[in-house]
Amino acid sequence: MDAIGIIATNIERSIRFYRLFGLRFPDPKKGEDHVEAKTASGLRVMLDSEELIKKLKPGWVKPVGQRMAMAFLCDSAKDVDQVYAKITSEGFEGETAPWDAFWGQRYASVRDPDGNSVDLFAPL
């Protein structure tokens, strides 16, 4: 896989959210409707505005419910707690507070600006 595309209602707010995970998005230019950042492993994370998607796919309608799933591996169980706290303190929604999951991971979930669930995890 080369890239993951996320349709964003507000690109600037989405950039702010995903930067909290360490993704290095460039500052968008006025009116820019596509930005991307690379993860440490080289996977591109692309943010596209709803307006761009409507141009590319004229019949596109905003989906109801979650648009995608994404999970970020943290350095440690303690890091899961710290990243979750940083994101929620910036005003983004926490979905599931950090907990020790039965499958052997410290796990938490937050919501991006468009309501997508984004998971944080680390081995216990």
N, C-alpha and C positions, 0 to 999 in steps of 0.2 A: 504494500500500500504506500502511496506517495503523499496523499493529502486527505484531510477531513475538511469539509465545507460546512459552515454554520451560517444560517440565514439570520441576520440580526435586524431587529426593529430600529435600534440606535447603535450605530457602529462605534461612536466615541465611548459610550457606556460599556459596550461589550469589550472594547480594547482595555478599558480601565479594569474590568473584572478579570480578564484572562492574564493581564500583566501581573496580578497578584499571585499567579501560579508560576511566574518566572518567564512567561512567553514575552519575547521582545518584539512587539509590534511597533512599526514606525508610527510617528504622529501622522494622522490622516490629513491630507490636503482638503481644503474646502470643497465640499461636494463629492469627495471620493467615495465610491460605493464598493470597493474591493480592497482589502488589505490582507497581508499574510505574514506569518512568523514561522520560523522553524524550531522544532524541539531539538533537544540535545542529540537525539537519535536521527535527526534529519527529516522527520515527518513534518509536512507543512500543515499548519492550521490556518484556514482561510475564513475570513468574515466577509460576507456579501450582504449588501442592503436588500431589503424587500423590493425596493424600486428596481434594482438591477435584475433580480430574479423575475420580476414581472415583465421586463423587457426581453429577457432570454426565453422565458416560458409564458407566453401571453395568457394561458389558461390557469396559471398557478393561483391557488388560493391558500391563504394562511392556514396551516394545519391546526387542529385542536389537539391539545395534549403535548407530550414531549416530542421534540424534533430530532433528538439524537441522544446517545449516551457516551460519556467520556469519563475516564478515570485517570488520576494522577498518582503515581508512585511517590511516596514521601521517603525521606532518608531514614526515619525512625518512627516508632509509635508516638513519641513526644512531639515530633515534627507534625504529625497529623493534627494533634491538638493545637499547635501553634499556628499552622496554616488556616485551620478552621476559625480560630479566634481572630486572626488578621482579616480574613474575608468578611466575617460577620460584623466586625468592628468598623469596617468601611461602609456599612449600610446594606450589604447584600444579604439575601435570605439564607439562613441555615435550614436545611431540610431534616437531617438526622445528626444529632450531636455525636461526637466521637464516642465509640464504644469498642469493647473487645469482642469481636465477632467469633462465633463458634468454629469458623473455618480457619482460625489462627492468624487473623489480621486485626490491626487497629483500623477502624473504618468510620467514615463520616461522609455526609453528602451536603452539598450546598446547591443553590439554584442560581443560574446565570440570569442576566437581565431579561431574557425571553422565557424564563421558566424551565429551562432544561436542567435536568439533574446532572451534577458533576461530582464524582466521587473522589475521595482522598483515601489512600490506604498505605499500610506498611506492615511487614511481617512482625508478629509479636516475638 
